[in-house]
Amino acid sequence: QVQLVESGGGLVQAGGSLRLSCAASTRSLGNYAMGWFRLAPGKEREFVAAISRHGTNTYYADSVEGRFTISRDNAKSTVFLQMTSLKSEDTAVYYCAAKDASHYSEGYYYTGRASYRFWGRGTQVTVSS
């Protein structure tokens, strides 16, 4: 079992920036591909960004490409989501997710919710216009 705890959310004005962190309970975070998802009111949970086990490959939803950056520090068992040029439509609860990908090539990342077994409880991001 891997426990994930998100932090860094808050209230920010449109155009501002936030950095989300996801702290994992495992010392072997390098075995896990990681992703960020978000849930906005009235919408389904949607994919935001993904990163392969050692950060070689990343992938973003079209809606955040060029504004958000996912990264990881396996030595600190932490994954980050740097969010810039925030828009009101980015308002959502942001969730970190982990998939044990130790049996797969390092370069794989995953964009589907069903791919991830472990989830955090989320952190609220509110962007005021």
Salt bridges, closest charged atoms under 4 A:
GLU44 OE1 - ARG113 NH2 3.90
GLU46 OE2 - ARG38 NE 2.55
ASP90 OD1 - ARG38 NH1 2.90
ASP90 OD2 - ARG67 NH1 2.74
